[in-house]
Amino acid sequence: MTTWVRCFWGEEAVWFYFELDADGYVIRQVELQEPGSKALTAASLAEWQEAQRDGRSAEYESVYGLTAEPPISEWEGHDPQSLSADEFEIVWSTARGELQDRQRRPSS
């Protein structure tokens, strides 16, 4: 069963949003930096695996980042809060759009 959670890491002021498979492994991950909820990561494990097969993993990571590898049950110091699928999708689509817009803008 797929679940969705979020956790706040106070040391870096980052919200982590996760879509997890039945075993607690991350399927998709969003990281938002406070203040302002700036998107840092909006990565999909399946997309990254496809990019890796195609030799584009570095390009993918430079835009979207990576997902966490260990299952959530092995993490320490987090306090996950449940989310609905809809809540996660709103955060996901907003973060993806922000990262894609940033990628399209010419460097200063």
N, C-alpha and C positions, 0 to 999 in steps of 0.2 A: 504494500500500500504506500502510495506517495504521501509525504507530509511536507509541510512548509513551516519554517520557524525563523525567528530573528533573534540576534544576540547583540549586545552592545559591549564593545571593548573600550573601557574607559581610558586606558593608558594612551591610546592613539586617537580617541574620540571617533571611532568608526562603528557604524551599524553594519552587521553582517546579516544578509538574508539568504536562506538556503531552501532549495527544493531537494528533498531527500528520498532515496529509494527505501524499500522495505527493510533493508539491512543497515540503514543510517548513513549510506554513502551519498556524497553530494552529487547531484545531477546538474543543477544550475546554482550559481552563486552570484550575489551582488554585494558590493562593498560601497558604502556611502560615508564620506568624510564629513564630520560636523565642524563648524557650523555650516549651514547651507546645503547639506546633503549632496555634496559634489561626488559624482560617480567616479569610483576608482577602478572597479571591476564589474563586469557583467558577463561571466563566462559560463559556457555550456560544456560539459564533459564530452558529449557526443560530437559537438562541433570541433572541439580541440582534437579529438581522436581522428576525425576526418581530415583536419588540417595536417596532422602529423603524418598520416598515410600519404597525403599529397605533397609532403615536403614544405608545408606552409605554416608549421607550428610557431616559428618565431614571429611571423607576420600576425598571426591570430593573437598570440600573447601580447604583442605590442599594442594592440587595439583593445582587446577584451580582458586580458589577464588570464588567470588560471583558477581552477576549482581546487578546494582542499582535498587531500588524498585520504587521510585516515577517516574511518567512520566517526560520526558525531559521538558515539558512546565512549570513544577513547580520549575525548577532549577534556581538559581540566579548566576550571575557572570560568565557565560560561553558564548562563542562565537563560536557556532558550524559551522564547515566548511563542506560542502557536499563532499561526496566520492561516487565513483561508487561501484557497487557490487564487481567488480574485485579487486579494490584497497583494499576493506575491506578483501576479501578472502586471499589476499597475506599476510596482516598483521596478520590475524587470524591463518593461517596455520603455519606461522613462529613462532608466540608466542606459539601456542600449542606444536609445536615440541620442542621448548626451555624448556618449563615447563615439558614436558614428559621426556626429556633427563636429566634434573635436578633431577627428581624423581627417575630415574633409577640408577643414580650415587650413590655409597656408601658414607655415611657421613664420613667426615674427623675427 
